[in-house]
Amino acid sequence: MEFASWVGRMQAPEHYVMAIRSLQQCASTEVAKYFAFEADGSFTSDTVLIVASK
C-alpha cells in the first residue's frame, strides 16, 4: 500500500497518521520485515478474495 494515498482514502487525521508512522518505526524487526515497511510508510498486506456461488 502506498502510504500517502492509503491514509488519504481513509481520511485519517494528521495525528493518526503520525501515530501510525510512530508504530511502524517502533515495530520489531520481524513485524517490519513481514509488512515490508518502506521509508515513506508504504507497506504490504495480506489479502484474500472469497467468492461464493451456488
C-alpha positions in Angstrom: 0.0 0.0 0.0 1.3 3.4 -0.9 1.1 5.2 2.5 0.0 8.7 1.5 -2.8 7.6 -0.7 -3.9 5.0 1.8 -4.3 7.5 4.7 -5.9 9.9 2.3 -8.6 7.3 1.3 -9.1 6.6 5.0 -9.4 10.3 5.7 -7.0 9.8 8.6 -6.5 12.9 10.7 -2.9 14.1 10.9 -2.4 12.9 14.5 -3.5 9.4 13.4 -1.0 9.5 10.5 1.8 10.5 12.9 0.7 7.7 15.3 0.8 5.0 12.5 4.2 6.2 11.4 5.5 6.0 15.0 4.2 2.5 15.4 5.8 1.5 12.2 9.1 2.9 13.3 8.9 1.2 16.7 7.9 -2.2 15.2 10.1 -5.2 15.8 12.3 -6.4 13.1 10.0 -9.4 12.5 7.0 -7.2 12.1 8.8 -4.6 9.9 10.0 -7.4 7.6 6.6 -9.1 7.4 4.9 -5.9 6.3 7.9 -4.7 4.3 7.7 -1.2 5.7 9.3 1.4 3.4 10.9 4.7 4.3 7.8 6.6 3.2 5.5 4.4 5.3 4.3 2.2 2.4 3.8 -1.4 3.3 2.4 -4.8 2.1 -0.6 -6.5 3.5 -2.1 -10.0 3.2 -5.3 -10.1 1.2 -7.8 -12.7 0.3 -10.7 -12.7 -2.1 -13.6 -15.1 -1.4 -16.2 -15.7 -4.0 -19.3 -17.7 -3.1 -21.5 -19.2 -5.7 -24.5 -21.6 -5.8 
